[in-house]
Amino acid sequence: MTDMFRTLAALLALLLLPSPATAQPMTEGQTPQPAIEAGNYPYQLFIPRGYNADTAKRWPLLIFLHGSGERGDDIAKVKVHGPPKIADRDGAFPFVTVSPLLGTDQDWDIARLDRLMDHVMRRLRIDPTRVYLTGLSRGGHATWRWALAEPTRFAAIAPVAGRGDPGGACRIMDLPVWAFHGDRDDVVLPEGSFDMARAIRACGGRKARLTIYPDLGHNAWDPAYDDPALYTWLLAQRLAPAGATTKDKK
């Protein structure tokens, strides 16, 4: 889908949202949800405390993609790491959070993820300028891939222990990125993050940052996701409104 069509789709999603007077209350907290269609992903959905109290408010959306170890048919395993784990213990976690479950031996499919995200944005009161993507390991790879495929889809991304395609890095030179990796990772070598950060900067990008944890292996996700600074940084990033000029974005 082209960027123009993606923008039009986001605007249409806003028009299709229920009016505040007719919107149905959502179950606050984290609940498992069935796949939106055959072949798509079941997912954990977190609705922050206070969502139902202010029916005019639009919320930031955080999409989390888990790693290989959580694949299968147990939707509870999605909550083992990362944002859904935090949301389970903190009802005030400030993002509507969508955490899909990948099937056994599967890899993330961007087209399916797109349809899931579109569904959530139609169904819920989401601020389209504050949609964020993160993932760990296999989900970190997919975070890079999804951003490269659709560089204006997200306000910011945070890949953890993942690798991307440096050849496409110029497509995301204007996208805020915060990548995380352990310097002793022998499952996904830290060069996977280094190479992406270098390639983005070589294109002139100035919004890519990289945190390397010393003396740490593959599990960079515990320190990354337990750091409140990550969520503060995400919330500070916004997409420019559709039709904004270069001057407006500064």
Sequence and secondary structure as in RCSB ss.txt:
>XXXX:A:sequence
MTDMFRTLAALLALLLLPSPATAQPMTEGQTPQPAIEAGNYPYQLFIPRGYNADTAKRWPLLIFLHGSGERGDDI
AKVKVHGPPKIADRDGAFPFVTVSPLLGTDQDWDIARLDRLMDHVMRRLRIDPTRVYLTGLSRGGHATWRWALAE
PTRFAAIAPVAGRGDPGGACRIMDLPVWAFHGDRDDVVLPEGSFDMARAIRACGGRKARLTIYPDLGHNAWDPAY
DDPALYTWLLAQRLAPAGATTKDKK
>XXXX:A:secstr
  HHHHHHHHHHHHHHS  TTT      EEEEE  SSTTS  EEEEE TTTTT TT  EEEEEEE  GGG SS G
GGGGGSHHHHHHHH TT SSEEEEE   TT    HHHHHHHHHHHHHHS EEEEEEEEEEETHHHHHHHHHHHH 
TTS SEEEEES    GGGGGGGTTS EEEEEETT SSS THHHHHHHHHHHHTT   EEEEEETT  S  HHHHH
T HHHHHHHHH     TT  HHHH 
